[in-house]
Amino acid sequence: VTNNKASDIYSNYYADAFGEETAEKYYKTMPQGGAIYSGGNLSINNTVFKGNSAFKTNESGDLEGQGGAIYYNGEISEDLPYYPELSVKNSTFENNSAVYGGALYNDGNINEFKGNTFKNNNAMHEYQNVEDISYDLDGEITSHSIHTSHYGYGGAIFNRNGNLQIEKNVFENNKAACGGAIYNETTADSVLNISDSKFINNSSYNEDSELTLGTMNITG
């Protein structure tokens, strides 16, 4: 699954708390899932996701977008008679990019997440501010400086409010402003578990190259 932009595939139906919004309508305000948007059961096995992206410039001129390859929304709604689950096994995510979750944005229950490789995914973006402006007596600018700031969360994965069991995965050369490999933002009831996995040369501008926020357990 290569070189797609948000969003080419989505499964099932997404509605807000009032049942007023479909997934397709929501994409117009926030790009979600460069290759796949899923709001229901989704199983991925032995698949390569490469060069996908989820970006849009909003009215303020800022980039936004969630899940360069996959956006998974496992929220329970009245439209679904079951608890949706995501399973990702033995798959490769390479050179995908977004603002939140360079490869994957998760907001739901992941049933199985095993044997995957995340390489060279990106959630590192920059913007410039003009600062220290000086004026002459006529109100003309005489000097200024340019300050570069960085933003973006979860070079490989942005995990929000979901239980996630990562087993035998490899994270290599992913980057973000915060959470070079994984940005974990969960509630008190959600837990991120990592076992028998490798983190190699991931980087973040804000010096938290692997994980940040939420409850997590690491073994192996």
C-alpha positions in Angstrom: 0.0 0.0 0.0 2.1 2.9 -1.3 2.0 6.7 -1.8 -1.6 7.3 -0.8 -2.9 10.5 0.8 -5.7 10.8 3.3 -7.9 9.1 2.8 -8.4 6.3 0.2 -9.9 3.5 2.2 -12.2 3.5 5.2 -14.3 0.8 6.8 -17.7 0.9 8.4 -19.5 4.1 9.5 -18.3 6.8 11.8 -20.8 9.1 13.7 -20.3 11.6 16.4 -22.3 11.5 19.7 -25.3 12.9 17.9 -25.0 10.6 14.9 -24.6 13.7 12.6 -21.3 13.1 10.9 -19.9 10.5 8.6 -16.2 9.7 8.2 -16.1 11.1 4.7 -17.4 14.4 5.9 -14.9 14.5 8.8 -11.9 14.1 6.5 -12.6 17.5 5.0 -11.7 19.2 8.3 -8.9 16.8 9.5 -7.1 14.4 7.2 -7.1 10.9 8.9 -5.4 7.8 7.5 -3.2 8.2 4.5 -4.1 4.7 3.3 -6.8 3.4 5.6 -9.4 4.9 7.9 -11.2 2.3 10.0 -14.0 2.6 12.4 -14.7 -1.1 12.8 -13.0 -4.4 12.9 -9.8 -4.4 10.8 -7.2 -7.1 10.5 -3.8 -6.5 8.7 -1.3 -9.2 8.1 1.9 -9.3 6.0 1.3 -5.9 4.4 3.7 -3.1 3.5 2.7 0.5 4.0 5.1 2.9 2.3 5.1 6.6 1.5 1.6 7.3 2.7 0.7 10.6 4.3 -2.1 12.6 6.0 -1.7 16.3 5.8 -3.7 19.5 5.4 -2.9 23.1 5.9 -5.7 24.6 8.1 -7.0 28.2 8.0 -4.3 29.3 10.4 -1.6 28.0 8.0 -0.6 25.1 10.3 -0.3 21.5 9.2 -2.7 19.0 10.7 -3.4 15.3 10.0 -3.6 12.0 11.9 -2.2 8.6 10.9 0.1 8.7 7.9 -0.8 5.1 6.9 -3.7 4.1 9.2 -6.2 6.0 11.4 -8.1 3.7 13.7 -11.1 4.9 15.6 -12.4 2.2 17.8 -14.9 4.3 19.6 -18.1 2.5 20.6 -21.2 4.0 19.0 -24.9 3.1 18.6 -24.3 2.3 15.0 -22.0 -0.6 15.8 -23.5 -3.7 17.6 -20.0 -4.9 18.6 -16.7 -3.7 20.1 -14.4 -2.9 17.2 -10.9 -4.2 17.2 -7.7 -3.7 15.2 -5.1 -6.4 14.6 -1.7 -5.7 12.9 0.8 -8.5 12.4 4.0 -9.1 10.4 3.7 -5.8 8.5 6.1 -3.0 7.6 5.5 0.7 7.8 8.1 2.8 6.0 8.4 6.5 5.1 4.9 7.4 6.2 4.2 10.8 7.6 1.5 12.8 9.5 1.4 15.4 12.3 0.0 12.9 14.8 1.2 9.3 14.3 3.6 9.2 11.3 2.5 5.6 10.6 -0.5 4.9 12.9 -2.9 6.9 15.0 -4.8 4.6 17.4 -7.9 5.6 19.3 -9.3 2.3 20.2 -8.8 -1.3 21.3 -5.9 -3.2 19.5 -6.4 -6.9 19.7 -3.0 -8.0 18.5 0.1 -5.9 17.5 3.0 -8.3 16.8 6.0 -8.7 14.6 5.8 -5.4 12.8 8.6 -3.1 11.6 8.4 0.7 11.7 11.2 2.5 9.8 11.8 6.1 8.7 8.3 7.3 9.6 8.0 11.0 10.4 6.0 13.3 12.6 8.6 16.1 12.7 7.5 19.4 11.2 8.7 23.0 11.7 7.4 26.5 11.5 9.1 29.9 11.8 8.2 32.9 13.9 9.5 36.4 13.4 10.7 37.8 16.7 12.8 40.6 18.2 11.5 43.2 15.7 13.0 46.7 15.9 11.5 49.8 14.2 12.9 53.2 13.3 11.2 56.5 14.0 9.2 56.1 10.8 7.8 52.7 11.8 9.9 50.8 9.4 11.4 47.5 10.4 15.2 47.8 10.9 16.0 44.3 12.3 14.4 41.1 13.3 15.2 37.4 14.0 13.7 34.2 12.8 12.9 31.5 15.4 12.2 27.9 14.2 10.0 25.7 16.3 9.1 22.1 15.9 5.9 20.1 16.4 4.5 16.6 15.7 3.7 13.7 17.9 4.7 10.0 17.5 7.1 9.4 14.7 5.7 5.8 14.3 2.6 5.6 16.6 0.3 8.0 18.3 -1.7 6.1 20.9 -4.7 7.8 22.4 -7.0 6.3 25.0 -6.4 2.8 23.8 -5.0 -0.4 25.3 -2.0 -1.4 23.2 0.1 -4.5 23.5 3.3 -4.2 21.4 5.1 -7.5 21.0 8.3 -8.2 19.0 8.1 -5.0 17.0 11.1 -3.0 15.6 11.2 0.8 15.6 14.1 2.2 13.6 15.0 5.8 12.5 11.5 7.3 13.2 11.4 10.9 14.2 9.0 13.5 15.7 9.1 16.6 17.8 7.7 14.6 20.7 8.0 10.8 20.9 10.3 9.8 18.2 8.9 6.3 18.1 5.7 6.4 20.1 3.7 9.1 21.7 1.4 7.6 24.4 -1.5 9.7 25.5 -4.0 7.7 27.5 -6.5 7.8 30.3 -5.9 6.2 33.7 -7.7 3.1 32.5 -5.6 2.6 29.4 -2.2 0.9 29.3 0.6 0.5 26.8 2.6 -2.7 27.2 5.8 -3.3 25.3 7.6 -6.6 25.2 10.6 -8.1 23.3 10.8 -5.1 21.0 13.7 -3.0 19.6 14.1 0.7 19.4 17.0 1.8 17.2 18.0 5.4 16.4 14.7 7.0 16.9 14.9 10.7 17.5 12.8 13.7 18.7 13.5 17.4 18.8 12.3 17.6 22.4 14.6 14.9 23.7 12.0 12.2 24.4 12.9 9.8 21.6 10.8 6.9 22.6 7.7 7.5 24.7 5.8 10.2 26.5 2.7 10.5 28.7 0.3 7.8 29.9 0.7 4.5 31.6 3.2 2.0 30.2 5.0 -1.2 31.0 8.2 -2.4 29.3 9.6 -5.9 29.5 12.2 -8.0 27.5 
